[in-house]
Amino acid sequence: VSRAYEYLDAGWWELFDEIGVPFVLSYRNAIRGFAALRGWLAQRDVADERPSAVPDSAGVELISGTPLDPVASSHWLTEAGVAVARNGSARTAGEAAKLAADIGWPVVLKAQVPGLVHKSEVGGVVLDLADVAAVESAAEAMSLRVADAMNIAPAEVAFELQRMIPPGTELILGMMPDPTWGPVVMLGAGGIYAETLG
């Protein structure tokens, strides 16, 4: 569903048609379409199953309104057959350096603090670290920077490390159970553009 149809050239329409994705230009028409589909499914006596957005087997704790832990969610995606870059969590700069060596070079270092979503806004992301000394130094500096920005103690800043991957298209993917529609999936431009274009 999009309101940005004026920005889409013919190539996009052809792509959606080719891959069989319905594309609707207004929220009103989309809602009418969903309602018609639900009515059609009811007439065909299709079971109204609403699977959990995240299965119990994922082993993650779901707290309403709170993002999933990145390492736990990566594990869940891997179990579901989605390829993700190797990652892991560390509590200290020393642990981060050891973990990075195990993951493989180069790595990305990201701050992990409960409730911190927009990491780059508080200096919580450092790219392309290529050795143990670089990771340890970056982690120590990051803990001070993020702690200052969030008014917390540096010891409260943990770290996620992830293997760097070649440049590509960044996407954002979100899922939530909706009381009316069941599981809902959101897909869009990711990274720093996730909210800029929203």
C-alpha positions in Angstrom: 0.0 0.0 0.0 1.5 3.4 -0.9 0.5 7.0 -1.2 3.7 7.8 -3.1 2.5 6.6 -6.5 3.6 9.9 -8.1 7.2 8.8 -7.5 6.8 5.3 -9.1 7.7 4.9 -12.8 6.4 2.2 -15.0 9.3 -0.1 -14.1 7.9 -0.5 -10.5 4.4 -1.4 -11.8 5.9 -4.0 -14.1 7.9 -5.5 -11.2 5.0 -5.8 -8.9 2.9 -7.4 -11.7 5.7 -9.8 -12.5 6.2 -11.0 -9.0 2.5 -11.1 -8.3 2.3 -8.5 -5.6 -0.9 -6.5 -5.4 -0.2 -2.8 -5.2 -2.8 -0.3 -4.0 -2.6 3.4 -4.2 -4.7 4.5 -1.3 -5.3 3.3 2.3 -9.1 3.4 1.8 -8.9 1.1 -1.2 -6.5 -1.2 0.6 -8.8 -1.5 3.6 -11.8 -2.2 1.3 -9.7 -4.9 -0.5 -8.7 -6.5 2.8 -12.3 -6.5 4.0 -13.5 -8.1 0.7 -10.8 -10.8 1.0 -11.8 -11.6 4.6 -15.4 -11.9 3.5 -14.4 -14.2 0.6 -12.3 -16.4 2.9 -15.2 -16.6 5.3 -17.5 -17.8 2.5 -15.0 -20.4 1.6 -14.9 -21.6 5.2 -11.1 -21.0 5.4 -9.8 -21.4 8.9 -9.1 -18.1 10.6 -5.7 -18.9 11.9 -3.6 -16.2 13.5 -0.1 -17.6 14.1 2.2 -15.9 16.5 4.4 -13.3 14.9 7.3 -14.9 16.8 7.0 -18.6 17.6 7.7 -19.9 21.1 10.6 -21.9 19.6 12.4 -18.6 18.9 13.4 -18.5 22.6 12.9 -14.7 22.9 10.9 -12.8 25.5 8.3 -10.6 23.9 7.5 -7.3 25.7 4.9 -5.2 24.0 6.4 -2.1 22.4 10.0 -3.2 23.0 12.3 -4.2 20.1 13.6 -7.8 20.1 17.2 -8.3 21.3 19.2 -8.2 18.0 21.2 -11.3 18.8 18.1 -13.3 19.8 16.2 -12.1 16.8 19.1 -13.0 14.5 19.1 -16.5 16.0 15.3 -16.7 15.3 15.8 -15.5 11.7 18.5 -18.1 11.1 16.3 -20.9 12.5 13.6 -19.7 10.0 16.0 -20.0 7.1 16.9 -16.3 6.7 20.6 -15.6 6.2 22.0 -13.1 8.6 25.5 -11.8 9.2 27.3 -13.5 12.2 26.8 -11.5 15.4 27.0 -11.7 19.1 26.8 -9.7 22.3 29.5 -8.5 24.8 29.4 -6.7 28.1 32.8 -5.1 28.1 35.3 -3.7 25.6 37.6 -6.7 26.2 34.8 -9.2 25.6 33.9 -7.3 22.4 37.5 -7.5 21.1 37.6 -11.3 21.7 34.2 -11.8 20.1 35.1 -9.8 17.1 38.1 -12.0 16.5 35.8 -15.1 16.6 33.3 -13.5 14.2 35.9 -12.5 11.6 37.0 -9.2 10.2 35.9 -6.6 9.5 33.1 -6.0 12.1 30.5 -3.5 13.0 30.3 -2.4 16.6 26.9 -1.3 18.0 25.8 -0.1 21.4 23.2 -2.2 23.2 21.1 -0.4 25.8 17.5 -1.2 26.7 15.2 1.1 24.8 18.0 2.4 22.5 16.6 2.1 18.9 18.3 4.9 17.0 21.9 4.0 17.8 23.6 6.2 15.2 22.0 9.3 16.8 24.0 8.8 20.0 27.2 7.6 18.4 26.4 4.0 19.0 27.6 2.6 15.6 31.2 2.2 14.4 31.8 0.5 11.0 34.7 -1.4 9.4 36.8 -2.3 12.5 39.6 -4.6 11.3 41.5 -5.7 14.4 41.3 -6.4 18.1 42.9 -3.1 19.2 40.5 -1.1 17.0 37.5 -2.9 18.5 38.6 -2.4 22.1 39.4 1.3 21.5 36.1 1.9 19.7 34.1 0.1 22.4 35.7 2.1 25.2 35.0 5.4 23.5 31.5 4.3 22.5 30.5 3.4 26.1 31.5 6.9 27.2 29.8 8.6 24.3 26.5 6.7 24.6 26.5 7.0 28.4 26.8 10.7 28.2 24.1 11.0 25.5 21.7 8.8 27.5 22.6 10.0 31.0 23.6 6.6 32.2 26.7 4.9 33.6 29.3 3.7 31.0 29.0 0.2 32.5 25.4 0.1 31.4 26.4 0.2 27.7 26.8 -3.3 26.2 27.8 -4.1 22.7 26.6 -6.0 19.7 29.2 -7.1 17.1 28.3 -8.1 13.6 30.3 -9.2 10.6 30.6 -6.4 8.0 28.9 -7.3 4.7 29.4 -5.8 1.2 27.4 -2.7 0.4 23.9 -3.3 -0.7 20.3 -2.1 -0.3 19.4 -1.5 3.4 15.9 -2.5 4.3 13.7 -2.3 7.4 11.5 -5.2 8.3 8.9 -5.1 11.1 6.3 -7.5 12.3 3.5 -7.2 14.8 0.3 -9.0 15.7 -2.7 -6.7 15.0 -6.0 -7.5 16.7 -8.0 -7.1 13.5 -5.7 -8.2 10.7 -3.6 -10.8 12.5 0.2 -10.8 11.8 1.2 -7.6 9.9 4.5 -7.2 8.1 6.2 -3.8 7.3 9.0 -3.5 4.7 10.7 -0.3 3.6 13.9 1.6 3.2 16.2 0.9 6.1 19.1 2.5 8.0 19.1 6.2 8.5 16.2 6.5 5.9 13.8 4.4 8.0 12.0 7.4 9.5 13.2 10.1 7.1 11.1 8.6 4.3 8.3 7.4 6.6 
